[in-house]
Amino acid sequence: MKNYLVHRYCFELPVKGFYQELILLISTCSSILILFNFAMLGFRKRIHIPIVALSFLSSILLLSDLVYYRFFNDFITIPVLFLADNMSVVWGSLFTLLRPSDLLLFLDTFILVIMMNRKSIQRTAWSFRHLTATIMLAILLLYLNFVMVEKGHPELLVRTFDRQIVVKSIGAYNYHLYDIITSAKSGLKKAAATNDDLLTVESFLKQLPKEEYNKKLFGAAKGYNVFLVSMESLQSFVIGRRIDGQEVTPYLNRLIKESYYFDNFYHQTGQGKTSDAEFTIDTSLFPLPSGAVYFSHAQNAYDSTPNILKKIGYYPIAFHANNRSFWNRGNMYKTMGYERFFSSSDYKITEDNTIGWGLNDISFFKQSIEKLKELPQPFYSKFITLTNHYPFDLDEKDQLIPKYVSNSSTLNRYIPNVRYMDEALKVFFEEVKKAGLYERSIFILYGDHYGISHKHKKAMAQLLGKEKLNWYDHAQLQRVPLIIHIPGQKGKQMDTISGQIDLKPTLLHLLGIRTAGQPNFGQDLFAMNRRELAILRDGSFITDRILFTKNRCYDKTSGEVTDKAECEPFKKDVANRLAYSDHIVYGDLLRFTNQAKKL
């Protein structure tokens, strides 16, 4: 009952109707019975030991899942478990997610310990017949679970991209077992991969529509320095918004008028969050469905933007005032082709210039530009901001606008944090101009991932002036700002449906570098014949007419559910793009390209 209640009411699983309720109940029962039988193998004569141990350990696992879910709105996976360096930094945020009611998860353990110590309780030995019967019951329930799931979600464990649906269907414990198996299988994929696998992917990419370059913009920034700025947790809904008469992003609102601004640009990150955004932008590949590429596949070969630009004389640098080990950047940046990485040890960080996770963005930009002035040109520079990170702690002295007022303390704190980052970006451009680096530079500013998750939907509905939000609204909230600023170019708002995967070919074309033959899954944002399509990591996709998410097809004109047949023509193509991109990463297929060049 504990497991069922936590699944049902603590996780926001899309459970509807008696049939799905029954599936959830059966899946949790089968999970417990399987764990129980494993525990019983060594303790048949002391049955009380595995019962209490199972109660305690299941509570620990549930609590871990619950805290992780509150933070990421997702379920933990095996690759993420090995990101120990990340956990040490995130720990402060995790403690804010613990609640007094979480102690109830251990209530059954407490009761069982009391019962175990009472002399009136008889401790029964567990016979082989009992063990056989419970194993058969567990297998029966597990089989029934999969039969019922297959009826509603055919081939769920083969083609799904949504962990919530998997957990809803087979339970958290069975999901973790499934995750262990899939993680082990992915490790074997690299060993089994051959050059033929790369040829298959290349054949698929050649079948995609060829881009027609925008002649006016191709090479518009040739030889320019590149500034790539990751705006932490910034979503598009704050752009141009006023709260109590005050602009949330006054500087960005002005910058947009002098820049190319993409208002239908979606983040495409998975569990790797900021690191996934970095990976996708630099490689034009999708992040993985589980874990973070930056950690699990840091030794792969990649046809990344820094590696490409380095060949024509650019100096790639990364600036991020966090530990080198966070998201394994110290190793991954070398793989991606960055010549220099300025991390927390390179900055002067004091109590006065620290906000939340570390060095505040204003100090970060000022110190970074000082370092940048001494480096070779042209350069490809990446700046990862930090202040606007959950839990969005900001001292009153740093708040430039009041907190928002809603039932979500997270959203309330988010608004003044965004305003602070906007001010930091103003300082950034001022420092660049002072350093004499503005005129012959191109600036790309992008939001890396969402800051406000779906669980704050009531407060978000209030902010957006809606009665309530549906899954269509949630998908639209995955839009993040993209600003491409080229000094001297007139500003223009672009309605192009796009995502982070499109930035690599877009930037290279602006620099006058052709991308034909590169393993890019994105398209030039300025291409004359580009297809209006953005694919999210969970398998959701958006076109100019429809939006598909959570197994629902929405008409974009009305925002309401429409006939699924409208979305069917896109599903196979979307699934293929995600799958072939995954093949490149899992199999480290681009190493065969490098080997061929050496020969």
N, C-alpha and C positions, 0 to 999 in steps of 0.2 A: 504493500500500500504506500509506503514511503516513496519508493521509486516511481510508482504511477503518479502520485500527487505532485512530485517535483517535476516530472516530465510534462504533466498536464497544465500546471499553474505557474511554474517558475520559468520555464522556457516558453518563448512565444512560438509554439509549434502550430502550424495551420491545421488543427484537428477540427473537423466538422462532421456531425452526424454520428449515429450510433455505430455504424460500420467501422469508422476510423477510430472511435473510442475503444471498440473491441480489439482492433489491431494493436493499439497502444498498450492495452492491458495484457494481451497475450505476449507481446514482445518483451515487456518487463518481467513477466512471470518466467518465460523461457530463459532469459538472461540470468536471473537469480538461480534457477534450477541448475543451469550449466555450471555456474560458479560454485554452487553448493556441492555438486557431484565431484568436481575437482578437489575441493577441500576435504571431502569425506574419504578420499582414497587413502589418506595416511592417518585418519583419526576415527576409524569406525567404532572403536571402543571408548572413545572420549568425545562424544558428539558435541558436547557443550563448547569445546575449544573452537572448532571451525565455525559454529553458528555465531559466536561472539566476534570472532576475527572477521568473518564475512560481513557482519553488520557494521563493524567499525571501518573496514577498508572500503566498503561500498559507499559509506558516508563521505569518506575522504575523496573518493573519485567523483562523487556527485557534487561536493563542494568545489572541487577544482573546476569541473565543467561549468558550474553555476557562476563562479567568479569570472572565469574566462569569457563566458557568454555575456555577462553584464558589461564587460569591457569592450569586447570585439563584436558582440551580437553574432557569434559564430561558435563552433565547437572545436576544441583543441584536437590537433593531429600529432602523429608521431614526429614528423620533421620539426614542428614547433616546439615539442618537448625538449629538443636538444639545443634550443636557443637560450641557454642558461645566461649568457651575457645580457640578453634582452631583459630577462626576468629581474635581474638585479636593478635595472634602471626603472622598470615599470612597477616595481614593488610598491612604491609610494602611492601610485594610482590604484593598485589593487586593494590596498587597505581601505580606501574610500568606498570600495564596492562591497565590503563585508557589512552584514547587518546582524543585529542581535537575534533576529528570528532564525538565522542560519544554525544556531545552536540546536534547534529542533531536529536537525538532520541526525544528531547523535542521541536523540531521546530513546530510540529503541535499543541502542547499545547500552545505555545507562540502565534501562529496565532489565535487560538480559543479564547484565553483571550482577545486579541485585538478586535476581532469580537464581543465578548460578550459585550464589553464596548462601542461599537458604537451604537448610537441611531437609525441609519438607519436599523439595523438588527432586524427583527421581531422575537420575542420569542413565538413560537407556543406551545400550550398545546398538550399533547399526549393523544389521546382518547383510550378507551378500544379496539376499533376496530384496531387502529394502533398497539397496544401492542400485540393483538392476532395474527395479520398478521406477525409481526416480529418473534414471538415465533414459529409460524408454519414454517416460512422460515428457522429459525435456526435449527429446528428439521429436516427439509427436507435436508438441507445442511450437517448436522451431519450424517444423515442416508446414504446419498449419499457418503460421505467421507468414512464411514466404509465399505460400499459395494465395493467401488473401492479398498480400502486397502486389504480387504479380498481376492479379486481376485489375487492380487500380492503377499500377505504375509498371507496365511491362519493361523488363530489362533495366530495372531501377539501378542496380549496383553496377551495371555495365556502362550506362550512358548518362547518369545523372550528374549535375553540377551543383546541386543544392543540398548542402549537408543537413539543413533543417528537415527536408523531406525524408532523407535517409534515416535520421534519428527518430522522426515521427513514425516511420514505418517499421524499423527493427529495434528501436531502443538504443540508449546511449552505450550500454555495455557491449551489445552486439556490434554497434557501430565502431567501437574502439578495436574490437577483434578484426572487423573488416578492414579498418585503417592499417592495422599491423600487417595484414596480408598484402594489401595494395602497396604499402611502403616497401615491403620486401621484394615484391614483383618489380617495382620501378628500379630497384638497385640492379636487377638482372638485365634490364633493358639495355643498359650501356654496354655490358659485356657481349650481348647478343647482336648489337647493331652492326651493320655493314654499310659499305658505300652504296649498295643498292637501295637502302632505306633513304639515303640522301637524294638519290636520283628520283625516287618516288615523290618526295616532297617537292623537289624542283619541278617535276612534271606538273604537279598540282598548281604551283605558283605561276607557271607559264600559261595555264589555262585561264587565269584571272584577267579581266579586261586591262589592256595596256593604257597607261596614263598619257594624256596629251598635255605636255608642259604649258604652263602659262608663260608665254613669251615675254610679257611685260615684267614679270617678277623673277623669272629664272636668272640667277646670277645678280639679283638686285643688291645682295650684301657680299659679293665676292671679295675675299680677302679681309673681311671685317672681323673684329673680335666678337666672340659670342658670350653673352651673359645668359645663363639658364638659371632661373630662380624658382625653387620649389616653395610654394606658399602653403605652409602646414595647415591641414584640416580646413582649407577654405572652400566653401561651397558657393555656387552661383547665386543662391537666393539672397545673399547679403548685398550683392552689387546693386547700386542705385537705390537701396532701401533706406528709408528714414524711420527712425523710432523716436517718438515724441518730438518730431520736428528736426532731429539731428541726423545727419548722414552717417552711416556706419562706415562707409569707405570713401570719404571725400577725395583723397588723392587718386585712388584707382579710377574713380568716376571721371576725373579730369584727364588722366592718362589714356583712358579708353577712347576719348574723342580724338586723340592724336595717334591712334594705333589700330591695328586689325584686331577686333574683339570677336571671339567665337562664343556665342551664347548657347550653343547646343553641343558643347564639348563635354564628354563624359569621362570620369575616371574609370579605369578598368582593372583596379587592383584586387588581389585576393587576400590571403592571410598575411602576406608580406608587407601590406600597407605602403608606407613611404618607399621602402626598398623595391617593392613591386613596380611602383610608378617610375622610379629611376631606371629599373631594368627595361620596362616596356618602352620608355622614351628613347633610351640609348640603343636598343636592338630592333625595335619594331616587331617584337615577339610578344605573345601573351604570357603573363605570369602563370605559374602552375596552379592547378585546382586545390592543391594541398601544400602547406608549408611555404617557404620562401626560397626562391631561386638563389638569392644572394648567399644563403647558407648551404643549401643542399647541393648546388651545382656550381660552386665558385671556381672549380678547376676546369670547366668546360672551355671550348673555343667559341668566341662570339664575333660576329661581324658588326661590331659596335661603332657608334659615331666617333668616340675618341680614337679608336684604332684606325678608322678611315682617315680622320683629319690629321692624325700624326704623320701620315705618309706624305702629306702635302705641306708640311712645315708648321702645323699648329702645335701649341703646347697645351695639353689637357690638364686642368687642375680642378680639384674638388675642395670646397670649404664647408665644414660642418663642425660646430663646437660641441661635439659629443665624443664619447670614447671610440677609438678606432675599431674596437671589437663589436660595437653595436651594429646589428644586422650584418656582421662579418665584413664590414666595409673595407677594413684594412687589407683583406685578401682579395675581395671582389673587385675593388677599384684597380688593382694591378692587372687582373684578368681583363677588365674592360678597356684598359689602355691609358688610365690616368697616370701622368708622370709625377704628380705631387698631390698629397692629401693633407690639408691642414685640419687637424682634429683638436679636441679640447686641450691637449697638452701644448698646443701652439698659441693659445690665447691667454690673455690676462683675465682670469675669472675671479671675481671677488664677491663678497656677500652683497655689496651695493649694486653690482651689475648683473645679478642673478635673478631670474624669474622662473618659477616652475621647475622645468627639467634642467635648466642650466643658464648659460649666458644669454642675456636678453637680445632680441633681434637688432635693436639700435646699436648696441656695442658690437655685436657680431658683424654688422655691415661696416661700421667704421674701421674696426681692426682688420677686416678682410681686405678692404680696398687698399689699405696701407701696405699690406703684403703683396697685393696684386700689382701695384705700381712697379715693383722691382723685378717682375717676371718677364720672360720673353714674349714678344708679340709676333704674329697674331696668336691669341689664346682661345681655348674653349673652356670657359669657367662655369662651374656649377655651384650654386649656393643653396644649402638646405637649412631653412629656418626652423625655429624650435619653440618660440614663445607660445604660439597658438596651438598648444598641444593639450589634450585631456590630462588632468581635470580642469584646465583653464583657470589656474590660480593666478590672480593679479592683485597686487596690493592697491589700496585705494589711491595712493599717490601716483600710480601709473595709469589709472583709469581716466580716459579722456571723454567718455560718455558714461552715464549711469548704467547699472545692470538692467537687463530686461526683467519684466515682471510676469511670471507664469508659474505653473505648477512644476516646472522642470528647472531645478537649480543649475543643471548642466547648461541648458540653453541660456539661462539668465547670465551665467558667467562668460559664455561663448561670445556674446555680442561685444562687450568691452575689450575682450582679447583680440577680436578681429579689428576693432578700431585701432588698437595699439600696433598691430602688424601693419596696418595701412600707413600709420605714421612712420614706422620703421622703413617702409618702402620709399616714402618721400625722402627720408634721410639717405637711403641707398643711392637714389638718383643724384641727389645733391653732392654726395661724396665722389661719385663717378665723374661728374662734371668738373669738380675741383681738381681731380687727378688728371684731367685732360683726356679721358678715355671715352667720352660720350659720342663724339661725332662719327667716328668710323667703327661703330659697334652695332650689333643687333641684340635686342633684348627679348627674351621669351620668358614670360611669367605664367606659371600654371598652378592650379590647385592639385594637391597630390591625392587626396581621398576625402571621404566624408568626415565631418566633425560631429554631426548630430545624427545618431542612429534612429532606426525605426521605433525604438521603444519610447521615444519622446514625441510620438505622433500627436498627442493631444495638444501639447504646447506649440508644436510646429503648425498645427491647424489654426490655432489662435493667431500666431504670427502672420500666417499667410492669408488670414481672413476667410478661412473655410470652416464648414461645420465639422468635417472629419476628413481624414486622408485615407485613400485606398492604395493598393499596390502600384497603380499607375503613378500616383503622386510620389510614392516612395522611389520608384525608378527615376522619375524626373528630378528628384532631389539628389541624384548621383551626378548631376551636372556640376562641373567645377569650372572656374574661370580660366580662359586661355587668352593671353594678351601678347601679340607679336608687335614690337615697337621698333621701327627703323627710322632713325632721325631723318627728317626731310620728307618722309612719305606721309600722305594724307591718311587720316583715320577712316575706318569703315567697319560697320557691324556686319559680321558674317553669320548667316543662319545655317551653315553647313552642319549636317549631322556627323559628328566625328568623335574621336577618342585619343587617348595618349599614344596609342600605337601608330598614329599618323604623323607624329612630330618628327621622327627621324627622316623620312623622305622629304618632308616639307622643308626642314632646315637645310638639308644637303642641296636641294634644288635652289633655295635662296642664295646659297653660297656658290652656286654654279657647278655643282657636282652631280653628274648623272648617276642614277641608281639602278638602271637596267641590269638584271642578273643578280642583284642582291636578294637575300632571303628575307624580304620585308612583307609583313602581313598588313601593313598600313598603306594609306594612299596620301599623296600630296594634297594638302588642304586647299591649295590654289589651283589644282588641276582642272582643266576645262570640262572633262568628262567623268569626274569622280562619282562613284556610286554613293548615294545617301544611306550609310549604314554604320552603326556603332554596335559593337559586340561587348557585352560585359562578361566577366570571368565566370559568373554563375550560369551562363547560357542565355541570359536575357539579351534581347537585341532591340534596336530602335531604328526605324527608317523615317522617311518624311511623312508617311501615312499611318503607320501602325507601330505599336510597341508590344513586345511579348515578354512577359515576366510571370513567375510563379504559376506556370502552365496556363496562363490566361492571355488572350489576345485582346488588346485595347485599340480602339479607334482614337487617333490623336486629336481629331477635331472635337470630339465630345468628351474624351477621357473616360468613356464607358466601355465595358466588355462588348466585343463584337464576335462574329463567327470565327472560330479557330481556323477555318479554311483560308482566311485572309493572311494568316501567318505561315501556313504550311510551306509555301514556295521558298521560304528563307531558311527553314530549319536545317535542312541537310547541309547547305552551304556554311551556315554558322557552326554546326557541329564539326564539319571537316576542317574549317580554319583553326578552331581550337585544338582539334586532335593532331593535326599536322604540326602546329607550333609546339605542342607538347612533345611530339616525337623528336623534334630537333633538340630539345632540352634534355629529355630523358636519355636519349641515345647519344648525346654529345655529337650529333651528326656533322657539325661544321668542322670538326677536327679532320674529317676526310678531305674537305676542301683545302685546308692548310697543308695536309700531307701531299696532296696532288701538286700544290704550288712548289713545295720543296723539291719534288721530283723533276 
